[in-house]
Amino acid sequence: MSEHPFAVYIRILGKGPNLSRSLTEAEAFAAGRMILAGEVEPLQLGAFLCLLRVKTESPAEIAGIVRAARETLVRPSGPPIADLDWPSYAGKSRRLPWFLLAARLLAGRGVRVLLHGSRDHVPDRMHTESVLDVMGIPRVASLADAASCLARRGIAYLPLECAQPRLNALLGLRPLLGVRSPLNTALRQLNPLGAPHQVIGVAHPSYRDVHRAAAALLGQPNLAVFKGEGGEAERRPEKPCDVFLLRGGATAQEQFPALLSGPALATAPPLDPRRLAAVWAGTADDAEAGACVAGTAAIALLLLGRASTVDGAESMARQWWCERQRAEPFAA
């Protein structure tokens, strides 16, 4: 029996502590191509994903997999229509997804925001797709629809199952593997419409450097990545937030101060999506939620160049939050 072509990539990763190594970007690209083309046996796929997971993905490996995934996307022609790419793959378990109010706040001021994510791979969490109707964020079925919706509405959510069904199916392997796969990391870099700005939330601080380095390899000019609440791109207002940046391709780092004094709530209230609309409308008073929204928007404002300093971004975000159109109907 001749060796399977994919076996070489498993061997590179799995030859033991002294002989194994990370894949180069070209090798990760080739492996990703084979996976997305369905040219890999299930046993090989499980071994490959777990080997990458155990050693932690390198920036080159993430960049190679992302390039393979982007190659399969059917993007509309013309210059990028999205200003800000906002991946949402973690879901929330302790707090409501207040970052969605931040995304709406930005969209209301002319920033075209593309959200994308999946709801199938992590159980017992509130995923963005499940609250779209409450949030009044349109769900689109293709990249062409996303571009059209951004031109009209300024904000859209693209499910991964519509953008790349094979990748979405691969995320569904989590119950079989017992752990998340490197695809969870790679998908945060997908940037389906090629937006010049990306904001990424991670659960583990070490991934800030991984994402920034991978984005640089991919030629992403502007990026903000930080440890977010629940792994989403959302500020935790009770803590300082270290944001790792790319600005015009150059690395930088900024610390955003804590916005509230004292610890977070010991017992989180029930995750009722209707509270999102109530806080936006001002019929529910929630200082912590307001700080989450304005604080998250401030990171995006600094990234987008709407403000040149952390203090300026914080001040602008608070002003925008106070001046929001509270009567705006939450209907998609």
C-alpha positions in Angstrom: 0.0 0.0 0.0 1.5 3.4 -1.0 1.6 6.2 1.4 -1.3 8.7 1.4 -0.2 12.2 0.2 -1.5 13.8 3.4 0.7 11.5 5.6 3.7 13.8 5.2 2.0 16.6 7.1 1.1 14.3 10.0 4.7 13.0 10.1 6.1 16.5 10.3 4.0 17.2 13.3 4.0 13.8 15.0 7.6 12.5 14.9 8.1 13.2 18.6 9.6 15.9 20.8 13.0 15.9 19.0 12.2 15.4 15.4 8.8 17.0 14.9 8.4 20.7 13.9 5.8 23.2 12.9 4.6 23.3 9.3 5.8 26.1 7.1 3.1 28.4 5.7 3.4 26.6 2.3 2.9 23.2 3.9 0.0 24.4 6.0 -1.6 25.9 2.8 -1.2 22.6 1.0 -2.6 20.7 3.9 -5.5 23.1 4.2 -6.2 22.7 0.5 -6.4 18.9 0.8 -8.7 19.1 3.8 -11.1 21.5 2.2 -11.2 19.5 -1.0 -12.2 16.4 1.0 -8.9 14.5 0.1 -8.1 13.5 3.6 -9.2 10.4 5.5 -11.2 11.0 8.7 -8.4 9.3 10.8 -5.8 11.6 9.3 -7.9 14.7 9.8 -8.4 13.9 13.5 -4.7 13.2 14.0 -3.7 16.4 12.2 -6.0 18.7 14.1 -5.1 17.2 17.5 -1.4 17.4 16.8 -1.7 21.0 15.9 -3.8 21.7 19.0 -1.4 20.0 21.4 1.6 22.0 20.3 -0.3 25.2 19.7 -0.7 26.6 16.2 2.2 28.8 14.8 1.4 32.0 13.0 2.7 30.4 9.7 0.3 27.5 10.2 -2.6 29.7 10.8 -1.7 31.9 7.8 -1.4 28.9 5.5 -4.7 27.4 6.5 -6.4 30.8 6.2 -5.0 31.3 2.7 -6.4 27.8 1.7 -9.8 28.8 3.1 -9.9 32.2 1.4 -9.1 30.5 -1.9 -12.4 28.8 -1.8 -14.5 31.9 -1.1 -16.5 33.5 -3.9 -15.8 37.2 -3.2 -17.6 40.0 -5.1 -15.4 42.0 -7.5 -14.3 45.5 -6.8 -12.7 47.2 -3.8 -13.5 46.0 -0.2 -16.9 47.2 0.9 -16.4 46.3 4.6 -14.5 48.7 6.8 -14.3 46.4 9.8 -14.2 42.6 10.0 -15.6 41.2 13.3 -15.4 37.4 13.8 -17.8 35.9 16.4 -17.1 32.2 16.9 -16.9 31.8 20.7 -20.4 32.5 22.0 -21.2 33.9 25.4 -22.0 32.0 28.6 -21.6 34.6 31.4 -22.7 37.8 29.9 -24.9 38.9 27.0 -23.1 39.7 23.7 -22.8 43.4 24.4 -20.2 43.7 21.7 -23.1 43.5 19.2 -24.4 46.8 20.5 -20.9 48.2 19.9 -21.0 47.0 16.3 -24.4 48.6 15.8 -23.1 51.8 17.4 -20.2 51.9 14.9 -22.5 51.0 11.9 -24.8 53.9 12.9 -21.9 56.3 12.4 -20.9 55.1 9.0 -18.5 52.2 9.8 -19.5 49.2 7.6 -19.2 46.1 9.9 -19.2 42.5 8.7 -19.8 40.0 11.5 -19.3 36.3 10.8 -19.5 33.2 12.9 -21.0 29.8 13.6 -23.4 28.5 16.2 -23.0 24.8 15.9 -19.6 23.9 17.5 -19.9 25.0 21.1 -23.0 23.9 23.1 -24.6 25.8 26.0 -23.5 29.2 24.7 -25.4 32.1 23.3 -24.1 32.7 19.8 -24.5 35.8 17.7 -26.7 34.1 15.2 -29.3 33.3 17.8 -29.9 37.0 18.7 -29.9 38.6 15.3 -33.6 39.2 15.3 -33.4 40.9 18.6 -30.4 43.0 17.5 -31.9 44.0 14.1 -28.7 42.7 12.4 -29.5 41.2 8.9 -28.4 37.6 8.3 -27.1 37.2 4.7 -26.6 34.1 2.7 -23.5 34.9 0.6 -20.6 37.2 0.3 -22.4 39.1 -2.5 -25.4 39.5 -0.3 -23.1 40.7 2.5 -21.6 43.4 0.3 -25.0 44.6 -0.8 -26.3 44.6 2.7 -23.3 46.6 4.0 -23.9 49.2 1.3 -27.5 49.6 2.4 -27.5 48.9 6.1 -23.9 49.3 7.3 -23.9 46.0 9.1 -24.5 42.3 8.3 -23.9 38.8 9.7 -22.6 36.1 7.5 -22.9 32.5 8.8 -19.9 30.3 8.1 -22.2 27.6 6.7 -23.0 30.0 3.9 -19.5 31.3 3.3 -17.7 28.0 3.5 -19.9 24.9 4.4 -16.9 22.5 4.6 -15.2 24.6 7.3 -18.5 24.9 9.2 -18.8 21.1 9.1 -15.3 20.7 10.4 -16.1 22.8 13.4 -18.7 20.3 14.2 -16.0 17.8 15.0 -15.5 19.2 18.5 -17.8 16.7 20.2 -15.8 13.9 18.6 -12.4 15.3 19.4 -13.3 16.6 22.8 -11.3 19.9 22.3 -11.5 22.8 20.0 -9.4 22.5 16.8 -6.9 24.9 15.2 -9.8 25.9 12.8 -11.3 27.9 15.7 -8.2 30.0 15.6 -7.9 30.2 11.8 -11.5 31.3 11.3 -11.0 34.4 13.3 -8.6 35.5 10.5 -10.9 34.6 7.6 -11.9 38.2 6.9 -14.3 37.1 4.1 -14.7 40.5 2.4 -11.1 41.6 2.8 -11.8 44.4 5.2 -8.8 46.7 5.9 -9.5 46.5 9.7 -10.1 43.5 11.9 -11.0 43.2 15.5 -10.4 39.8 17.2 -11.2 38.5 20.6 -9.3 35.6 22.2 -9.8 33.5 25.3 -6.1 33.0 26.0 -3.6 35.9 26.1 -0.9 33.9 24.3 -3.0 33.9 21.1 -2.7 37.7 20.8 0.8 37.4 19.5 -0.1 34.4 17.3 -3.0 36.3 15.7 -1.0 39.5 15.2 1.9 37.6 13.6 -0.4 35.5 11.4 -2.2 38.7 10.2 1.1 40.3 9.3 2.0 37.2 7.2 -1.4 37.5 5.5 -0.8 41.2 4.7 -3.5 42.5 6.9 -2.8 46.2 7.4 -4.8 47.0 10.5 -5.7 44.6 13.4 -6.7 44.8 17.1 -6.6 41.6 19.1 -7.2 41.3 22.8 -8.4 38.9 25.5 -12.1 39.4 25.4 -15.0 38.3 27.6 -15.8 34.7 26.8 -13.3 34.8 23.9 -15.4 37.3 21.9 -14.1 40.8 21.0 -15.7 42.5 24.0 -14.0 44.5 26.7 -14.2 43.4 30.3 -14.9 46.8 31.9 -13.6 45.8 35.3 -10.1 45.1 34.1 -7.4 46.9 32.1 -7.2 45.6 28.5 -4.0 45.1 26.6 -4.6 45.4 22.9 -2.1 44.1 20.4 -2.2 46.1 17.2 -1.2 46.3 13.6 -1.3 49.8 12.2 -0.4 50.1 8.6 1.4 46.7 9.0 3.5 47.9 11.9 3.1 46.3 15.4 2.0 48.4 18.4 0.4 47.8 21.7 -1.9 49.9 23.8 -3.4 49.5 27.3 -7.0 50.5 27.8 -7.8 51.2 31.5 -10.4 49.5 33.6 -13.7 51.3 33.2 -15.4 50.3 36.4 -14.1 49.9 40.0 -14.5 46.7 41.9 -14.9 43.1 40.7 -17.4 41.8 38.1 -20.7 40.6 39.3 -20.4 37.4 41.3 -23.6 36.1 39.9 -24.4 37.0 36.3 -28.1 37.7 35.5 -29.9 35.3 33.2 -29.0 35.7 29.5 -32.2 37.2 28.2 -31.6 38.6 24.7 -34.4 41.1 25.1 -32.2 43.0 27.6 -29.9 43.9 24.7 -32.7 46.0 23.1 -33.8 47.4 26.5 -30.3 48.6 27.3 -30.0 50.2 23.8 -33.4 51.9 24.3 -32.5 53.1 27.8 -35.4 51.3 29.4 -33.0 49.1 31.4 -30.2 50.8 33.4 -27.0 48.8 33.3 -23.7 50.6 33.9 -21.7 47.5 33.3 -23.3 46.8 29.9 -22.8 50.4 28.9 -19.2 50.3 29.8 -18.8 47.0 27.8 -20.4 48.7 24.8 -18.5 52.0 24.9 -15.2 50.3 25.9 -15.4 47.8 23.0 -16.3 50.5 20.5 -13.3 52.6 21.7 -10.9 49.8 20.6 -12.5 49.8 17.2 -12.3 53.6 17.0 -8.6 53.7 17.7 -8.1 50.9 15.2 -10.1 52.7 12.5 -8.1 55.9 13.1 -11.2 57.8 14.2 -9.3 58.7 17.3 -5.5 59.0 17.7 -5.2 58.2 21.4 -6.8 55.8 23.9 -8.3 58.7 25.9 -9.7 60.2 22.7 -11.2 56.9 21.6 -12.7 56.3 25.0 -14.2 59.8 25.1 -15.6 59.5 21.5 -17.1 56.1 22.3 -18.9 57.4 25.4 -20.2 60.3 23.5 -21.5 58.1 20.7 -23.2 55.8 23.2 -24.9 58.8 24.9 -26.0 60.2 21.5 -27.2 56.9 20.1 -30.6 56.8 18.4 -32.5 55.0 21.2 -35.7 54.9 19.3 -34.2 53.1 16.4 -36.3 50.0 15.8 -34.6 46.7 16.4 -35.9 45.0 13.4 -33.9 43.3 10.6 
